[in-house]
Amino acid sequence: MTRLSSFGRPVRFYLCLAALPIYAQTLYGPDTPEEGSVEAIARFVTDPLFTNPWVACVPASATVISPPRYLKHIVGAPGELSCG
Protein backbone atom coordinates (compact mmCIF):
# COMPACT_ATOMS: atom_id res chain seq x y z
CA MET A 1 0.00 0.00 0.00
CA THR A 2 1.45 3.34 -0.95
CA ARG A 3 1.43 6.36 1.26
CA LEU A 4 -0.93 8.24 -1.07
CA SER A 5 -3.59 5.52 -1.05
CA SER A 6 -3.47 5.19 2.75
CA PHE A 7 -4.03 8.95 2.99
CA GLY A 8 -6.89 8.88 0.48
CA ARG A 9 -9.05 6.41 2.41
CA PRO A 10 -9.70 8.61 5.44
CA VAL A 11 -10.25 11.63 3.20
CA ARG A 12 -12.86 9.77 1.14
CA PHE A 13 -14.50 8.50 4.33
CA TYR A 14 -14.80 11.98 5.84
CA LEU A 15 -16.06 13.44 2.56
CA CYS A 16 -18.83 10.83 2.47
CA LEU A 17 -19.59 11.49 6.12
CA ALA A 18 -19.82 15.23 5.46
CA ALA A 19 -22.23 14.64 2.56
CA LEU A 20 -24.77 12.72 4.69
CA PRO A 21 -26.55 15.79 6.14
CA ILE A 22 -26.96 17.23 2.65
CA TYR A 23 -28.51 13.95 1.45
CA ALA A 24 -30.81 13.76 4.48
CA GLN A 25 -32.08 17.30 3.93
CA THR A 26 -33.18 16.51 0.40
CA LEU A 27 -34.68 13.13 1.33
CA TYR A 28 -37.19 14.30 3.94
CA GLY A 29 -39.31 17.42 3.97
CA PRO A 30 -40.83 19.24 6.92
CA ASP A 31 -43.76 17.72 8.78
CA THR A 32 -47.25 18.89 7.91
CA PRO A 33 -49.42 19.38 10.99
CA GLU A 34 -52.62 17.43 11.43
CA GLU A 35 -55.66 19.62 10.99
CA GLY A 36 -56.68 21.28 14.25
CA SER A 37 -53.71 20.04 16.26
CA VAL A 38 -51.92 23.39 16.47
CA GLU A 39 -55.01 25.13 17.84
CA ALA A 40 -55.81 22.31 20.29
CA ILE A 41 -52.29 22.24 21.71
CA ALA A 42 -52.19 26.05 21.98
CA ARG A 43 -55.51 26.00 23.86
CA PHE A 44 -54.17 23.63 26.56
CA VAL A 45 -50.70 25.13 27.02
CA THR A 46 -50.78 27.37 30.09
CA ASP A 47 -47.58 29.29 29.33
CA PRO A 48 -45.67 29.69 26.03
CA LEU A 49 -42.48 28.74 27.89
CA PHE A 50 -43.75 25.14 28.02
CA THR A 51 -43.81 24.64 24.25
CA ASN A 52 -41.64 25.12 21.19
CA PRO A 53 -42.09 24.60 17.42
CA TRP A 54 -40.98 20.94 17.68
CA VAL A 55 -43.92 19.98 19.87
CA ALA A 56 -46.51 22.57 18.82
CA CYS A 57 -48.37 20.21 16.48
CA VAL A 58 -49.19 16.58 15.76
CA PRO A 59 -47.65 15.59 12.39
CA ALA A 60 -50.07 14.16 9.84
CA SER A 61 -49.32 10.69 8.48
CA ALA A 62 -51.02 8.42 5.98
CA THR A 63 -49.59 5.26 7.58
CA VAL A 64 -49.51 5.92 11.35
CA ILE A 65 -52.67 6.59 13.36
CA SER A 66 -52.40 9.84 15.30
CA PRO A 67 -52.80 9.99 19.08
CA PRO A 68 -55.86 12.29 18.86
CA ARG A 69 -57.65 9.84 16.54
CA TYR A 70 -56.77 6.84 18.70
CA LEU A 71 -57.34 8.40 22.13
CA LYS A 72 -60.14 10.78 21.02
CA HIS A 73 -58.31 13.70 22.73
CA ILE A 74 -55.00 15.57 22.60
CA VAL A 75 -52.40 14.06 24.94
CA GLY A 76 -52.11 16.29 27.99
CA ALA A 77 -55.64 17.68 27.78
CA PRO A 78 -57.00 18.68 31.20
CA GLY A 79 -59.16 15.99 32.80
CA GLU A 80 -58.13 13.27 30.33
CA LEU A 81 -55.86 10.33 31.11
CA SER A 82 -53.98 8.70 28.24
CA CYS A 83 -53.18 5.42 30.00
CA GLY A 84 -55.10 2.78 31.84
Phi and psi in radians as a Rosetta constraint file:
Dihedral C 1 N 2 CA 2 C 2 CIRCULARHARMONIC -1.471 0.35
Dihedral N 2 CA 2 C 2 N 3 CIRCULARHARMONIC 2.862 0.35
Dihedral C 2 N 3 CA 3 C 3 CIRCULARHARMONIC -1.141 0.35
Dihedral N 3 CA 3 C 3 N 4 CIRCULARHARMONIC -0.617 0.35
Dihedral C 3 N 4 CA 4 C 4 CIRCULARHARMONIC -1.166 0.35
Dihedral N 4 CA 4 C 4 N 5 CIRCULARHARMONIC -0.732 0.35
Dihedral C 4 N 5 CA 5 C 5 CIRCULARHARMONIC -1.249 0.35
Dihedral N 5 CA 5 C 5 N 6 CIRCULARHARMONIC -0.542 0.35
Dihedral C 5 N 6 CA 6 C 6 CIRCULARHARMONIC -1.261 0.35
Dihedral N 6 CA 6 C 6 N 7 CIRCULARHARMONIC -0.459 0.35
Dihedral C 6 N 7 CA 7 C 7 CIRCULARHARMONIC -1.368 0.35
Dihedral N 7 CA 7 C 7 N 8 CIRCULARHARMONIC -0.567 0.35
Dihedral C 7 N 8 CA 8 C 8 CIRCULARHARMONIC -1.238 0.35
Dihedral N 8 CA 8 C 8 N 9 CIRCULARHARMONIC -0.531 0.35
Dihedral C 8 N 9 CA 9 C 9 CIRCULARHARMONIC -1.073 0.35
Dihedral N 9 CA 9 C 9 N 10 CIRCULARHARMONIC -0.918 0.35
Dihedral C 9 N 10 CA 10 C 10 CIRCULARHARMONIC -1.093 0.35
Dihedral N 10 CA 10 C 10 N 11 CIRCULARHARMONIC -0.618 0.35
Dihedral C 10 N 11 CA 11 C 11 CIRCULARHARMONIC -1.118 0.35
Dihedral N 11 CA 11 C 11 N 12 CIRCULARHARMONIC -0.793 0.35
Dihedral C 11 N 12 CA 12 C 12 CIRCULARHARMONIC -1.109 0.35
Dihedral N 12 CA 12 C 12 N 13 CIRCULARHARMONIC -0.691 0.35
Dihedral C 12 N 13 CA 13 C 13 CIRCULARHARMONIC -1.066 0.35
Dihedral N 13 CA 13 C 13 N 14 CIRCULARHARMONIC -0.839 0.35
Dihedral C 13 N 14 CA 14 C 14 CIRCULARHARMONIC -1.229 0.35
Dihedral N 14 CA 14 C 14 N 15 CIRCULARHARMONIC -0.522 0.35
Dihedral C 14 N 15 CA 15 C 15 CIRCULARHARMONIC -1.158 0.35
Dihedral N 15 CA 15 C 15 N 16 CIRCULARHARMONIC -0.743 0.35
Dihedral C 15 N 16 CA 16 C 16 CIRCULARHARMONIC -1.133 0.35
Dihedral N 16 CA 16 C 16 N 17 CIRCULARHARMONIC -0.706 0.35
Dihedral C 16 N 17 CA 17 C 17 CIRCULARHARMONIC -1.117 0.35
Dihedral N 17 CA 17 C 17 N 18 CIRCULARHARMONIC -0.669 0.35
Dihedral C 17 N 18 CA 18 C 18 CIRCULARHARMONIC -1.227 0.35
Dihedral N 18 CA 18 C 18 N 19 CIRCULARHARMONIC -0.450 0.35
Dihedral C 18 N 19 CA 19 C 19 CIRCULARHARMONIC -1.414 0.35
Dihedral N 19 CA 19 C 19 N 20 CIRCULARHARMONIC -0.269 0.35
Dihedral C 19 N 20 CA 20 C 20 CIRCULARHARMONIC -1.029 0.35
Dihedral N 20 CA 20 C 20 N 21 CIRCULARHARMONIC -0.810 0.35
Dihedral C 20 N 21 CA 21 C 21 CIRCULARHARMONIC -1.073 0.35
Dihedral N 21 CA 21 C 21 N 22 CIRCULARHARMONIC -0.598 0.35
Dihedral C 21 N 22 CA 22 C 22 CIRCULARHARMONIC -1.153 0.35
Dihedral N 22 CA 22 C 22 N 23 CIRCULARHARMONIC -0.739 0.35
Dihedral C 22 N 23 CA 23 C 23 CIRCULARHARMONIC -1.135 0.35
Dihedral N 23 CA 23 C 23 N 24 CIRCULARHARMONIC -0.732 0.35
Dihedral C 23 N 24 CA 24 C 24 CIRCULARHARMONIC -1.150 0.35
Dihedral N 24 CA 24 C 24 N 25 CIRCULARHARMONIC -0.605 0.35
Dihedral C 24 N 25 CA 25 C 25 CIRCULARHARMONIC -1.164 0.35
Dihedral N 25 CA 25 C 25 N 26 CIRCULARHARMONIC -0.595 0.35
Dihedral C 25 N 26 CA 26 C 26 CIRCULARHARMONIC -1.463 0.35
Dihedral N 26 CA 26 C 26 N 27 CIRCULARHARMONIC -0.347 0.35
Dihedral C 26 N 27 CA 27 C 27 CIRCULARHARMONIC -1.374 0.35
Dihedral N 27 CA 27 C 27 N 28 CIRCULARHARMONIC -0.669 0.35
Dihedral C 27 N 28 CA 28 C 28 CIRCULARHARMONIC -2.104 0.35
Dihedral N 28 CA 28 C 28 N 29 CIRCULARHARMONIC 2.409 0.35
Dihedral C 28 N 29 CA 29 C 29 CIRCULARHARMONIC -1.705 0.35
Dihedral N 29 CA 29 C 29 N 30 CIRCULARHARMONIC -3.134 0.35
Dihedral C 29 N 30 CA 30 C 30 CIRCULARHARMONIC -1.251 0.35
Dihedral N 30 CA 30 C 30 N 31 CIRCULARHARMONIC 2.704 0.35
Dihedral C 30 N 31 CA 31 C 31 CIRCULARHARMONIC -1.216 0.35
Dihedral N 31 CA 31 C 31 N 32 CIRCULARHARMONIC 2.525 0.35
Dihedral C 31 N 32 CA 32 C 32 CIRCULARHARMONIC -1.781 0.35
Dihedral N 32 CA 32 C 32 N 33 CIRCULARHARMONIC 2.257 0.35
Dihedral C 32 N 33 CA 33 C 33 CIRCULARHARMONIC -1.249 0.35
Dihedral N 33 CA 33 C 33 N 34 CIRCULARHARMONIC 2.556 0.35
Dihedral C 33 N 34 CA 34 C 34 CIRCULARHARMONIC -1.185 0.35
Dihedral N 34 CA 34 C 34 N 35 CIRCULARHARMONIC 2.498 0.35
Dihedral C 34 N 35 CA 35 C 35 CIRCULARHARMONIC -1.039 0.35
Dihedral N 35 CA 35 C 35 N 36 CIRCULARHARMONIC 2.220 0.35
Dihedral C 35 N 36 CA 36 C 36 CIRCULARHARMONIC 1.500 0.35
Dihedral N 36 CA 36 C 36 N 37 CIRCULARHARMONIC -0.165 0.35
Dihedral C 36 N 37 CA 37 C 37 CIRCULARHARMONIC -1.263 0.35
Dihedral N 37 CA 37 C 37 N 38 CIRCULARHARMONIC -0.640 0.35
Dihedral C 37 N 38 CA 38 C 38 CIRCULARHARMONIC -1.107 0.35
Dihedral N 38 CA 38 C 38 N 39 CIRCULARHARMONIC -0.792 0.35
Dihedral C 38 N 39 CA 39 C 39 CIRCULARHARMONIC -1.160 0.35
Dihedral N 39 CA 39 C 39 N 40 CIRCULARHARMONIC -0.715 0.35
Dihedral C 39 N 40 CA 40 C 40 CIRCULARHARMONIC -1.141 0.35
Dihedral N 40 CA 40 C 40 N 41 CIRCULARHARMONIC -0.738 0.35
Dihedral C 40 N 41 CA 41 C 41 CIRCULARHARMONIC -1.174 0.35
Dihedral N 41 CA 41 C 41 N 42 CIRCULARHARMONIC -0.743 0.35
Dihedral C 41 N 42 CA 42 C 42 CIRCULARHARMONIC -1.091 0.35
Dihedral N 42 CA 42 C 42 N 43 CIRCULARHARMONIC -0.580 0.35
Dihedral C 42 N 43 CA 43 C 43 CIRCULARHARMONIC -1.169 0.35
Dihedral N 43 CA 43 C 43 N 44 CIRCULARHARMONIC -0.608 0.35
Dihedral C 43 N 44 CA 44 C 44 CIRCULARHARMONIC -1.648 0.35
Dihedral N 44 CA 44 C 44 N 45 CIRCULARHARMONIC -0.172 0.35
Dihedral C 44 N 45 CA 45 C 45 CIRCULARHARMONIC -1.397 0.35
Dihedral N 45 CA 45 C 45 N 46 CIRCULARHARMONIC 2.171 0.35
Dihedral C 45 N 46 CA 46 C 46 CIRCULARHARMONIC -1.419 0.35
Dihedral N 46 CA 46 C 46 N 47 CIRCULARHARMONIC -0.442 0.35
Dihedral C 46 N 47 CA 47 C 47 CIRCULARHARMONIC -2.551 0.35
Dihedral N 47 CA 47 C 47 N 48 CIRCULARHARMONIC 2.343 0.35
Dihedral C 47 N 48 CA 48 C 48 CIRCULARHARMONIC -1.027 0.35
Dihedral N 48 CA 48 C 48 N 49 CIRCULARHARMONIC -0.316 0.35
Dihedral C 48 N 49 CA 49 C 49 CIRCULARHARMONIC -1.172 0.35
Dihedral N 49 CA 49 C 49 N 50 CIRCULARHARMONIC -0.336 0.35
Dihedral C 49 N 50 CA 50 C 50 CIRCULARHARMONIC -1.526 0.35
Dihedral N 50 CA 50 C 50 N 51 CIRCULARHARMONIC 0.022 0.35
Dihedral C 50 N 51 CA 51 C 51 CIRCULARHARMONIC -2.372 0.35
Dihedral N 51 CA 51 C 51 N 52 CIRCULARHARMONIC 2.888 0.35
Dihedral C 51 N 52 CA 52 C 52 CIRCULARHARMONIC -2.635 0.35
Dihedral N 52 CA 52 C 52 N 53 CIRCULARHARMONIC 3.006 0.35
Dihedral C 52 N 53 CA 53 C 53 CIRCULARHARMONIC -1.056 0.35
Dihedral N 53 CA 53 C 53 N 54 CIRCULARHARMONIC -0.384 0.35
Dihedral C 53 N 54 CA 54 C 54 CIRCULARHARMONIC -1.280 0.35
Dihedral N 54 CA 54 C 54 N 55 CIRCULARHARMONIC -0.447 0.35
Dihedral C 54 N 55 CA 55 C 55 CIRCULARHARMONIC -2.114 0.35
Dihedral N 55 CA 55 C 55 N 56 CIRCULARHARMONIC 0.287 0.35
Dihedral C 55 N 56 CA 56 C 56 CIRCULARHARMONIC -1.525 0.35
Dihedral N 56 CA 56 C 56 N 57 CIRCULARHARMONIC 0.075 0.35
Dihedral C 56 N 57 CA 57 C 57 CIRCULARHARMONIC -2.716 0.35
Dihedral N 57 CA 57 C 57 N 58 CIRCULARHARMONIC 2.884 0.35
Dihedral C 57 N 58 CA 58 C 58 CIRCULARHARMONIC -1.801 0.35
Dihedral N 58 CA 58 C 58 N 59 CIRCULARHARMONIC 2.087 0.35
Dihedral C 58 N 59 CA 59 C 59 CIRCULARHARMONIC -1.186 0.35
Dihedral N 59 CA 59 C 59 N 60 CIRCULARHARMONIC 2.443 0.35
Dihedral C 59 N 60 CA 60 C 60 CIRCULARHARMONIC -1.385 0.35
Dihedral N 60 CA 60 C 60 N 61 CIRCULARHARMONIC 2.509 0.35
Dihedral C 60 N 61 CA 61 C 61 CIRCULARHARMONIC -2.556 0.35
Dihedral N 61 CA 61 C 61 N 62 CIRCULARHARMONIC 2.474 0.35
Dihedral C 61 N 62 CA 62 C 62 CIRCULARHARMONIC -1.477 0.35
Dihedral N 62 CA 62 C 62 N 63 CIRCULARHARMONIC -0.295 0.35
Dihedral C 62 N 63 CA 63 C 63 CIRCULARHARMONIC -1.952 0.35
Dihedral N 63 CA 63 C 63 N 64 CIRCULARHARMONIC -0.370 0.35
Dihedral C 63 N 64 CA 64 C 64 CIRCULARHARMONIC -1.996 0.35
Dihedral N 64 CA 64 C 64 N 65 CIRCULARHARMONIC 2.258 0.35
Dihedral C 64 N 65 CA 65 C 65 CIRCULARHARMONIC -1.242 0.35
Dihedral N 65 CA 65 C 65 N 66 CIRCULARHARMONIC 2.411 0.35
Dihedral C 65 N 66 CA 66 C 66 CIRCULARHARMONIC -1.442 0.35
Dihedral N 66 CA 66 C 66 N 67 CIRCULARHARMONIC 2.664 0.35
Dihedral C 66 N 67 CA 67 C 67 CIRCULARHARMONIC -0.989 0.35
Dihedral N 67 CA 67 C 67 N 68 CIRCULARHARMONIC -0.740 0.35
Dihedral C 67 N 68 CA 68 C 68 CIRCULARHARMONIC -1.086 0.35
Dihedral N 68 CA 68 C 68 N 69 CIRCULARHARMONIC -0.614 0.35
Dihedral C 68 N 69 CA 69 C 69 CIRCULARHARMONIC -1.237 0.35
Dihedral N 69 CA 69 C 69 N 70 CIRCULARHARMONIC -0.665 0.35
Dihedral C 69 N 70 CA 70 C 70 CIRCULARHARMONIC -1.322 0.35
Dihedral N 70 CA 70 C 70 N 71 CIRCULARHARMONIC -0.801 0.35
Dihedral C 70 N 71 CA 71 C 71 CIRCULARHARMONIC -1.540 0.35
Dihedral N 71 CA 71 C 71 N 72 CIRCULARHARMONIC -0.266 0.35
Dihedral C 71 N 72 CA 72 C 72 CIRCULARHARMONIC 1.208 0.35
Dihedral N 72 CA 72 C 72 N 73 CIRCULARHARMONIC 0.317 0.35
Dihedral C 72 N 73 CA 73 C 73 CIRCULARHARMONIC -2.820 0.35
Dihedral N 73 CA 73 C 73 N 74 CIRCULARHARMONIC 2.820 0.35
Dihedral C 73 N 74 CA 74 C 74 CIRCULARHARMONIC -1.272 0.35
Dihedral N 74 CA 74 C 74 N 75 CIRCULARHARMONIC 2.400 0.35
Dihedral C 74 N 75 CA 75 C 75 CIRCULARHARMONIC -1.103 0.35
Dihedral N 75 CA 75 C 75 N 76 CIRCULARHARMONIC 2.276 0.35
Dihedral C 75 N 76 CA 76 C 76 CIRCULARHARMONIC 1.639 0.35
Dihedral N 76 CA 76 C 76 N 77 CIRCULARHARMONIC 0.065 0.35
Dihedral C 76 N 77 CA 77 C 77 CIRCULARHARMONIC -1.158 0.35
Dihedral N 77 CA 77 C 77 N 78 CIRCULARHARMONIC 2.459 0.35
Dihedral C 77 N 78 CA 78 C 78 CIRCULARHARMONIC -1.062 0.35
Dihedral N 78 CA 78 C 78 N 79 CIRCULARHARMONIC 2.348 0.35
Dihedral C 78 N 79 CA 79 C 79 CIRCULARHARMONIC 1.402 0.35
Dihedral N 79 CA 79 C 79 N 80 CIRCULARHARMONIC 0.081 0.35
Dihedral C 79 N 80 CA 80 C 80 CIRCULARHARMONIC -2.077 0.35
Dihedral N 80 CA 80 C 80 N 81 CIRCULARHARMONIC 2.286 0.35
Dihedral C 80 N 81 CA 81 C 81 CIRCULARHARMONIC -1.779 0.35
Dihedral N 81 CA 81 C 81 N 82 CIRCULARHARMONIC 2.424 0.35
Dihedral C 81 N 82 CA 82 C 82 CIRCULARHARMONIC -1.720 0.35
Dihedral N 82 CA 82 C 82 N 83 CIRCULARHARMONIC -0.024 0.35
Dihedral C 82 N 83 CA 83 C 83 CIRCULARHARMONIC -2.261 0.35
Dihedral N 83 CA 83 C 83 N 84 CIRCULARHARMONIC 2.815 0.35
